[in-house]
Amino acid sequence: MTTRTWDARTDGEFMDRAEHLRRLRRLATIARLMDTAIRIPGTGIRFGADSVFGLVPLVGDAGGAMVGLYIVNEARRLGLPPAKLARMLGNVAADSVLGSVPLAGDVFDLFFKSHRRNLQLILDHFGMHPDELRKG
């Protein structure tokens, strides 16, 4: 069973629950914008900025990778263990490498949501459900 690490150290100070939730909400917003912000009407297919950026050869996939690395760094600062960080890096690498293949990579980007996968790894580590991040 996982334990919640509300007191994870960050920048030499202990983080309180409000700060922890603020960071997780920010990561959830970034992941949604990058992977699922727009729904194609009449289908269940959703895409985000990562898919749109991926249409620009090399530069777009590099931009998506930079955002993915930001999420991984925030996960490190929140206290995720190295094994989970490695899985997250693997997701970012797969998205970047496979997404850079012309045409097939664009289709791959529609279905492989690395940012959402990484957010779920973070939430699983803290034993949280995505609904807990909604303000209410």
N, C-alpha and C positions, 0 to 999 in steps of 0.2 A: 504494500500500500504506500502511496506517495504521501509526503507531508508537505503542507504549505510552507513555503519559505518566505514569510512576510518580512522577516528581519534580514533579508539578504543585504550584504554590504555593497555599497556603491559609492565610489569616490571617497572612501574613508569614513563614511557615515552610515548609520543604520537607516533604512528606508521604512517609513510608516505605511500603513495599509492604504491611505488615501493616495500617496505618491505612487505606490505599487500599482494601484488600479488605474491611475492617470496614465502611467506608462503603457500598461496593457491595452487600454482604450486607444491610445495613439497608434500602437502597433496594429490593432484590429482595423482601425480606419485606413492605415496605409495598405494593409493586405487587401481590404475590400476594394480600394481604388485601383490597385495594381491588377487584381485578378477577377473581380466580379461586379464592377460598378454598373455595367450596362447589360441589359437583357435583350436578346434578339426576340422581337414580338412573335408570338405563336410557337415558340420553341422553349425548351428549358435551358438553352445555351446562354451562358453569361460570359462576358469578357471584360477586361479592364485595360488600363494604360499599358500594361506589359505586352499585351497582344498588339496594341496599336503601335507602340514603340518598336516592336519586333519587325514591323513592316519595313523599317529603315535598316538596311544591311549593316551588320556589325555594331554600329553606334547604338541602335535601339536595344539590342540584346545586352550590350555593355551597360547601358543605363539601367536596365532591369536588374542586372547583376549587382550594381552598386546599391540599389534599394534593398535587394535581398541581403547583401552584406551588412547593411545598416541594421536590419532586423536581427541578424545573427549576433551582431555586436551588442545590441540591446539585451538579447537573451543572455549573453555572457555576463553583462552587467547586472542582470536580475538574478544570476546565480545558477544557471543551468549547468549540469555536469558536462564534461568534455565529450562523452559518448553522444549525447543529444545534440551538442553543437556540431559534431562531425556529421550526423544525419542531416542536420539543417544545411550544412555546407554542401553535402551531396545533392540535396534538392536544388540549391542555387546553381551548382555546377551542371546538373542535368538540364535544367531550364535554359541555361546560357548556351551550352554546347549543342544540345539537340534543337533548341529554338533558333539557332543561327543557320540551320540548313535551309536553303531557299525552298519556298513553297511548303514542303513537308514540315518545316520548323514552325511556320505560321499556323498550320493546323494543330501541331503539337501544343503550341502556346494556348490554343483555345481550351484544351482539355487537361493539361498539366498545370495545376495552380500551385506553384512552389511557395508563394508567399502565404497562402491560406494553409498549406500543409505545415509550414514552419510555425505559423501562429498556433495551430492545433497542437503541435509538439510542446510549445510553451504552456498552453493552457492545461494540457494533460499533466505536465510536470507539477503544476500547482493545484491539480485536482479541481479545475474550474470548468464550467460549461460556458460557451460563448454568450448565453443569455445573461450571465452574471456581469458582463461588461456593459450592458445597456444601462444608461442613466435612468433613474426612476424615482 
